[in-house]
């Protein structure tokens, strides 16, 4: 994508979410996204401890970060990164309101682009990203997340899946759903796929989202990923 076009796309996306931040935050609360994310994360053995660094890439108004906190994980630092300033303001307010239930003092909200993460290589012990890579090149987004994730650590990738509800959201939010086969194939360029979770039909999040649990290969194993020699 030419630099000029990429800049325009970023500006449009940021402006859009700056306008709808309040309504979007309410919709996510009503849909129970936070509870669904917390339930799933709680089922995983993520090896997160008091020395860990966690990134919510494209955090929006902080719903996924709050779900992560509800799961009981208390890392050294959680970074909530998003392009939308208004979404980040709401997220900071939400974190402060719930400071008795979440580790608000160790959550930092940062404005940033998921294609140009302002962090060094191998910086994070866990990355969570939900409904963000639909706005960008899937390959470029996953490659950048692989860059900042430590080898052997996990990316919880929650894409919008092809469905009736997903198609409605695609129109409302002006993004492009990535076919699940593309998600699988491109993910395997940078990660091992260690799980693919489907939410129960009773959870509204399952109407539009699925979860891929990805793991960055340890050093020396990258060649296996390139060849396609992966653990299912």
Secondary structure as UniProt FT lines:
FT   HELIX           3..31
FT   HELIX           33..42
FT   TURN            50..51
FT   STRAND          53..57
FT   TURN            60..61
FT   HELIX           63..70
FT   TURN            71..72
FT   STRAND          77..82
FT   HELIX           85..97
FT   TURN            98..101
FT   HELIX           104..106
FT   STRAND          107..111
FT   TURN            114..115
FT   TURN            121..122
FT   STRAND          124..130
FT   HELIX           133..135
FT   HELIX           138..148
FT   STRAND          149..158
FT   HELIX           164..173
FT   HELIX           180..187
FT   TURN            188..190
FT   STRAND          191..197
FT   TURN            201..202
FT   HELIX           204..207
FT   STRAND          211..216
FT   TURN            219..220
FT   HELIX           222..227
//
